[in-house]
Amino acid sequence: MKQELLLDKLRADWDSLARENAFHYIASLRKEWPEDEFLLSGESDVAELLDPILRHAKVGPRNKRILEIGCGVGRMTFALASRFEAVEAVDISPEMIQRARELQKRLGTTNVRFQVNNGQDLKGYSDESVDVCFSYIVFQHIPEISVILGYIREMGRVLKPDGLFLFQVNGYWRVKFPGGRYLMWGMKATHRLRKWGIGTRPLLRFGKLDGWGGVPVPVAEIQATCADAGLGISSLVGIGTHFMWVMGSKTGSYKPV
């Protein structure tokens, strides 16, 4: 019941943010985004984050099916659609998905299917049905580790043998205190300070978890969950930062518990 209440709150929060200013809360570096620049930012991120992985793995995406977890209104989804044969895109927020479908209609993109999911699994997809699983700036907003780990297990279930995965989580270190409070620390990326050549700064935070800051996920738990799900980690970068990346491929058949 506790997890259901958490997911209900996350859904309501993101519905509210979508109504208020969807583009800003998806890509918060700017308060106001022209639609074309918003989509170009998604294209830029896909080119920087995913394209090198596909090249290194020698995966030609033209005949592949990718699943994007936490698509929002499609900032990166439409960039993925220009590369992959089919894109499956899910989000917990019906408001986000509604706006994504409206944008899809305006753009005339036909190889994307936007769907609302329950925020904790991928039940709409059958076993070994997708070639790539991808998620960015999504798990970092989930304040419950069990939900994040559940998504990792689901990736193991839906990925085809040798399918690729690439996802980002909050990689800060943490200590839990009574009363549901946490102490988090690590290195935080800066934005306003970059004009002076300062790219990172130390972070120290104490307080309760919420649906914006999320919860740091210990590396050991990610490694154990990936192993249980039949996922082989080939690279894990950004430990101790908010943008920790985990990537690899499905190494064998996954047997659900």
VENLIN-V762658 format. One line per field, one symbol per residue. ss: DSSP state (H for helix, E for strand, C for the rest). A space follows every 50 residues. Layout:
ss->???
This chain:
ss->CHHHHHHHHHHHHHHHHHHHHHHHHHCCCCCCCCHHHHHHHHHHHHHHHC HHHHHHCCCCHHHCEEEEECCCCCCCHHHHHCCCCEEEEEECCHHHHHHH HHHHHHHCCCCEEEEECCCCCCCCCCCCCEEEEEECCCHHHCCCHHHHHH HHHHHHHHEEEEEEEEEEECCCEEEEEHHHEEEEEEEEECCHHHHHCCCE EEEEEEEECCCCCCCCCCHHHHHHHHHHCCEEEEEEECCCECCEEEEEEE CCCCCCC
